[in-house]
């Protein structure tokens, strides 16, 4: 994978996380599937970038960012299932 492609993937991940943060602060009741789903995609894309350009602290941060996003998605899925 070229350095350019890896950097584009990393910037796309960064854009996802910034979008999700803005989305969650802009709306009174954001859709948790959008918020956490986009965060998870962003963390995954940044992880791809970090696997090539390793930064251990950022790598660990993305692991926890992804774990929190997965937890949020599970929580949203359970809440949706209990409503039906």
Buried (B, 14 or more C-beta within 10 A) or exposed (E): EEEEEBEEBBEBBBEBBEBBBEBBEEEEEBEBEBBBBBBBBBBBBBBBBBEBEEEEEBBEBBEEBBEBBBEBBEEBEEEEEEEE
